[in-house]
């Protein structure tokens, strides 16, 4: 039935055009933003998950930075410790050379003194971000032998956990200003005849004679013991550095994996959306044409009364 009061065809064409325009606007928004779920109104569940995971990824980014800082700190300490091993080998060689009968031990001590000064300089220079694990003062306010490196951030059942890698620096201390308990300033309880000093960093053999060979033997044995302790400390730092590097690589890969997971939830498929855009634009044009035809029906009725 044709009616002047109710144009059913025009109403149907208008509703179809509105639906097409709404879909077109949605597709254009996805193309412009790159997101299939840009806000909670698009998909509340996916948006909530994506928002939480993005927040956690920012925390993981901070963990990655902390691991980078920790790795740099450990690397500085390891480099200084490795240099100390070389200096200790030189000192050991000098003391062994001092066992040669008739040698000028005063001149040998001059070399040893400079090497001892180098040990102190190396330990004092091993500083990164205000941290020094080789030359410490255990009596200072706020001193703590355990150094923590933030290593991970996790969320399980709504509970957030921040884990750390703890480094016990008592095993890496070469000098301790408070109680001389470091490897190089430790009292070695020597019983000398002619040599002087109490530690690796301050012994003096300039007064030793050929008859005082026991003094040199005691020093050689202590230097060798200290060298073993330093080697153990360097091994500890190397192991920690390896662990920190592995954790840093893992956190970096985890951040990428979470980004990909969030993308699966909220990112728009641009190939799909561009194809859909073309189809909707065609539907829009056909809808406009259909509405125009439906509106022209009233004009056709008017011609019947002429």
Buried (B, 14 or more C-beta within 10 A) or exposed (E): EEEEEEBEBBEEBBEBBEEBBEBBEBBBBBBEBEBBBBEEEBBEEBBEBBBEBEEBBEBBBEBBEBBBBBBBBBBBBBBBBBBBBEBBEBBBEBBBEBBEEEEEBEEBBEBBBEBBEBBBBBBBEBBBEEBBBBBBEBEEEEEEBEBEBBBBBBEEEEEEEEBBBEBEBBBBBBBBEEEBBBBBBBEBEBEBEBBBBBBBBBBBBBBBEEEBBBBBEBBBEBBBEBBEBBBEBBEBBBEBBEBBBEBBEBBBEBBEEBEEEBBEBBBBEEEEBEEBBEEBBEBBEBBBEBBEEBBEBEEEEEEEEE
